[in-house]
Amino acid sequence: MYGGDPLSPDLMELCKEEERHFEEYVTYICSRNYTVILFGSRAMGDHGVYSDYDLLVIGNKLPKLPPTDAIELHFVKRDKLDQRIREFNTIVIDAFYEGKLLCDGLNVYEERKGKVLERVRGLKRVMDGRVRE
């Protein structure tokens, strides 16, 4: 059962394979000095069968690409991270605000999370982004 609906054996196997690819990919990039945050529906626990894995990956260079389209890679260079927060890049903001930290090889998470919380203070999340409360 997945979300209350029975899955066919083929679909169940595909889900397991995608999850295995995700775990192997995260293990690989976390072993190579990146900060990785899972965000979106997978992080919030309201994903469906066809939901992808949204990853914010922060590093000094682009890591190898994911092995499957089920992993959506959003890469930010370390030296551009503060700029992306100032610009209110919604991927970066959402990842730090609602995401789950998977590894912090660059030791940037706690400080940047504080910056994001400061940046969204007084804003309320709506369907298309954030608005002043």
C-alpha positions as CSV (number, residue, x, y, z in Angstrom):
1,M,0.0,0.0,0.0
2,Y,1.2,3.5,-0.9
3,G,-0.9,6.4,0.2
4,G,-3.8,4.1,0.7
5,D,-3.9,2.7,-2.8
6,P,-2.6,-0.7,-3.7
7,L,0.3,-0.7,-6.1
8,S,0.9,-3.2,-8.9
9,P,4.0,-5.4,-8.3
10,D,5.7,-3.6,-11.3
11,L,5.1,-0.1,-9.9
12,M,6.1,-1.2,-6.4
13,E,9.4,-2.5,-7.8
14,L,10.0,0.7,-9.7
15,C,9.4,2.7,-6.5
16,K,11.9,0.6,-4.6
17,E,14.4,0.9,-7.4
18,E,14.0,4.7,-7.5
19,E,14.4,4.8,-3.7
20,R,17.6,2.7,-4.0
21,H,19.0,5.0,-6.6
22,F,18.2,8.0,-4.4
23,E,19.9,6.5,-1.4
24,E,23.0,5.5,-3.4
25,Y,23.3,8.9,-5.0
26,V,22.9,10.8,-1.7
27,T,25.5,8.5,-0.1
28,Y,27.9,9.2,-3.0
29,I,27.6,13.0,-3.0
30,C,27.6,13.2,0.8
31,S,30.9,11.4,0.8
32,R,32.4,14.2,-1.4
33,N,32.1,17.3,0.7
34,Y,28.7,18.7,-0.4
35,T,25.8,20.0,1.7
36,V,22.6,18.2,0.6
37,I,19.0,19.1,1.5
38,L,16.0,17.1,0.6
39,F,13.0,19.4,0.1
40,G,9.5,19.3,-1.5
41,S,6.9,16.7,-1.0
42,R,9.4,13.9,-0.1
43,A,10.8,16.0,2.7
44,M,7.3,17.0,4.0
45,G,5.9,13.4,3.8
46,D,3.0,14.2,1.4
47,H,4.5,12.7,-1.7
48,G,2.7,10.5,-4.2
49,V,3.9,7.5,-6.2
50,Y,5.2,9.7,-9.0
51,S,6.8,12.4,-6.9
52,D,10.4,13.0,-7.5
53,Y,13.2,13.6,-5.0
54,D,14.1,17.3,-4.9
55,L,17.7,17.9,-3.8
56,L,19.4,21.2,-3.1
57,V,23.1,20.4,-3.5
58,I,25.6,23.0,-2.4
59,G,29.3,22.7,-3.4
60,N,32.3,24.1,-5.1
61,K,31.6,22.3,-8.3
62,L,28.7,20.5,-9.9
63,P,28.6,16.8,-8.7
64,K,28.0,14.0,-11.1
65,L,24.4,14.0,-12.3
66,P,21.8,11.7,-10.7
67,P,21.3,8.2,-12.2
68,T,17.5,8.7,-12.7
69,D,15.0,11.4,-13.6
70,A,13.3,10.7,-10.3
71,I,16.0,12.8,-8.7
72,E,15.7,16.5,-9.4
73,L,19.1,18.1,-8.7
74,H,19.2,21.8,-7.9
75,F,22.9,22.9,-7.6
76,V,24.2,26.1,-6.0
77,K,27.8,27.0,-5.9
78,R,28.9,27.6,-2.3
79,D,30.2,31.1,-3.1
80,K,26.7,32.0,-4.6
81,L,24.6,30.7,-1.7
82,D,24.3,34.0,0.2
83,Q,23.5,35.8,-3.0
84,R,20.7,33.3,-3.7
85,I,19.2,33.9,-0.3
86,R,19.3,37.7,-0.7
87,E,17.7,37.3,-4.1
88,F,15.0,35.2,-2.5
89,N,15.6,32.2,-4.8
90,T,12.6,30.1,-4.0
91,I,14.3,26.8,-4.3
92,V,17.0,27.8,-1.9
93,I,14.5,29.4,0.5
94,D,12.2,26.4,0.4
95,A,15.0,23.9,0.9
96,F,16.4,25.6,4.0
97,Y,13.0,26.5,5.4
98,E,11.1,23.3,4.9
99,G,13.7,20.7,3.8
100,K,15.5,18.0,5.6
101,L,19.3,18.2,5.9
102,L,20.9,15.0,4.6
103,C,24.5,16.0,5.1
104,D,26.5,19.2,5.7
105,G,30.0,18.5,4.4
106,L,30.6,22.3,3.9
107,N,29.3,23.3,7.4
108,V,27.0,25.9,6.0
109,Y,23.6,24.7,7.0
110,E,23.0,26.2,10.5
111,E,24.2,29.8,9.6
112,R,22.3,29.8,6.3
113,K,19.2,28.4,7.9
114,G,19.3,31.4,10.2
115,K,19.6,33.8,7.3
116,V,16.7,32.2,5.6
117,L,14.5,32.4,8.7
118,E,15.4,36.0,9.0
119,R,14.6,36.5,5.3
120,V,11.1,35.0,5.5
121,R,10.1,36.7,8.7
122,G,6.7,38.3,8.3
123,L,5.9,36.3,5.2
124,K,3.3,33.7,4.8
125,R,3.5,30.7,2.4
126,V,0.8,30.6,-0.2
127,M,0.3,28.4,-3.3
128,D,2.5,30.6,-5.6
129,G,5.2,31.7,-3.1
130,R,5.1,33.9,-0.1
131,V,3.2,37.2,0.8
132,R,3.4,39.6,3.7
133,E,1.2,38.6,6.6
